[in-house]
Amino acid sequence: VAEIMAACAGWKKFPELTHGPITICFTPDEEIGRGTRKIKKKRLPNICYTLDGSEMGQLEIECFDAWGASIKFKGLVVHPGYAKNLMINAIHIASRFLSELPEAESPEHTENKEGFYHLMNLEGNEEEATATLIIRDFDLKKNQNRMKYLV
């Protein structure tokens, strides 16, 4: 926010800097792609830029493609005393599935423009488990392939 407001102050202070119409839009939750969900696209220009930053003196001027995924795993509950060859534990299914995601494509093993799968939450019990992930990349095609991998 501070960087964007500083840019606005600069445009006001230096009117000789020529530019076309400028529209400023602040959005929350951009990390998971929800920030623009309720914005009326007709009110925005055809070309938009994302400005972001985290450390003093750093300004990020690129934007990644991010999707959220919620995967439900269904089990079959059977009394443990009679479970042999019958019970299906949803937590075990979720664990096996998540262990098949490429380890090298997780936030702790990537940097810069490398895309990743990011497990945000895993909760459940033997009957049902839900995994919540962020899928993120600078390349739309690679993100589409990640989503296909999940399906």
Long-range contacts (C-beta under 8 A, 24 or more apart in sequence): 1-26, 3-51, 3-52, 3-53, 3-59, 4-51, 7-51, 21-45, 30-63, 30-66, 31-66, 31-134, 32-66, 32-68, 32-134, 33-65, 33-66, 33-67, 33-68, 34-68, 62-138, 64-113, 64-115, 64-136, 64-137, 64-138, 65-136, 65-137, 65-138, 65-139, 65-140, 65-143, 66-134, 66-135, 66-136, 66-143, 67-134, 67-135, 67-136, 67-143, 67-147, 68-132, 68-133, 68-134, 68-135, 69-131, 69-132, 69-133, 69-134, 69-135, 69-147, 69-150, 70-130, 70-131, 70-132, 70-133, 71-97, 71-130, 71-131, 71-132, 71-133, 71-150, 72-128, 72-129, 72-130, 73-97, 73-124, 73-128, 73-129, 73-130, 73-131, 74-127, 74-128, 75-126, 75-127, 75-128, 75-129, 76-127, 77-126, 77-127, 87-126, 89-126, 90-124, 90-125, 90-126, 90-127, 90-128, 90-129, 91-124, 91-125, 91-126, 91-129, 93-129, 94-122, 94-124, 94-129, 94-130, 94-131, 97-131, 98-122, 98-131, 101-149, 105-146, 113-137, 113-138, 115-139, 115-142, 115-143, 115-146, 117-146
